[in-house]
C-alpha cells in the first residue's frame, strides 16, 4: 500500500471516530438534561359539611317535613331550602344533595307583601290570595311550563300555611330584578308577588337540579308565622 492510500484510510478512520464520539457526547448530554418539572396536583377546595352550614337548622326542619309528607315523594335525593332568615342580597336558595352531602346556592326574591317597605328582609308570611306575600312550608315541584315569565315550574303547597299556592300561582321563575347587578345598584334584589323568583341565567340549572317531584321548603326560623 503506498503512502497516499495509507494516509487516506487513516484520515477516514479518524473522521469516523470523531463522528462516533460526537454522537455519543450528544446522547449523554441529552440524557443528563433535567426532565420538565411535573406540576403539583390541584389543591382541593374544602367542602363545609352540611351540619356546619348556616342553613343547617332549616335543613333539619325540611327533613322532618320530608318524612311527614313521605308518601308524596318518591324522589328524596335532593331538597331545596329557601332560608328567609337571610336578606335578599345573599344566596339563600339552596339545593341540597342529601346523598352526596353538598349543595348549590342561588339568589331568590321574596314577595312584596312580605316586605312592604322593601327593606330586603322578609318580615311576614301569608297564605292569603292577593297578599303578594311569600308563604312558609313544604312544596312539591310540578311541571315545567312557559308562561308570562317565560320558563317556570309549578309548585303545590302541602301545609296549611301554604296550601293556596296553586290558586295563587306561586311558581319558580326567572326575573331580571334578581341579579348581582341589581344588588350592586340597590343593595338587594327586587320583590316578587309571592313567587320564588331567581336570576334568569341560573334558572335552567336550578330547574334541572330540582326536577319534578322533589321538595322545596321555605321558612324563617323563629318567625311567629313559621
Secondary structure, DSSP 4 states (H G I P E B T S, - for coil): --HHHHHHHHHHHHHHHHHHHHHHHHHHHHHHSPPPPPPPPPPPPPPPPGGGSTTHHHHHHHHHHHHHTGGG-S--SEEEEEETTS-TTS--EEEEETTTTEEEEE----BGGG-TT--SS------STT------EEEEEEEEEEETTEEEEEEEE-STTTTTTTTTT-EEEEETTSSHHHHHHHSS---BSSSEEEEHHHHHHHHHHH-TT-EEEEE-TT-TT-
